[in-house]
Amino acid sequence: MDAEWPDDLPVTQVRIARPTDRLEAVVEFYRDGLGLPVITTFERHAGYSGVILGLPGRSYHLEFVHHEDGSPGPAPTDDNLLVLYLPDEEALASATNRLASLGFGPVPPENPYWEDQGVTFADPDGWRVVLFDDPGFS
């Protein structure tokens, strides 16, 4: 299948944003555990504070926000996933070891498909991240 991006939708960046009441712990998981770089942060903008992380680089972002009045952020199910395709076992082991050093251990995936080549983790809000030993689609 050769999918091409539509010419009439000239997207220049993609950001996935979600709320959390555990902003510091969630940022530690993604920044220190996974190694995602912080692109920028903001404080008290209309009651919101947040952190934007690169995924990878600056074209794709994860944004975590907290509202001063509370920001419910638990995952709706164990099958809501962020899947990160890694090029080899060495990269998978490195990320797994960094997360383990912060006290995050693997959790069983809801879908057994992810077990064969990947390792699933739950972030502090329960959202699942799969580190998948596969270079991805080309």
Secondary structure, 3 states (H helix, E strand, C coil): CCCCCCCCCCCCCEEEEEECCCHHHHHHHHHHHCCCCEEEEEEEECCEEEEEEECCCCCEEEEEEEECCCCCCCCCCCCCEEEEEECCHHHHHHHHHHHHHCCCCCCCCCCHHHHCCEEEEECCCCCEEEEEECCCCC
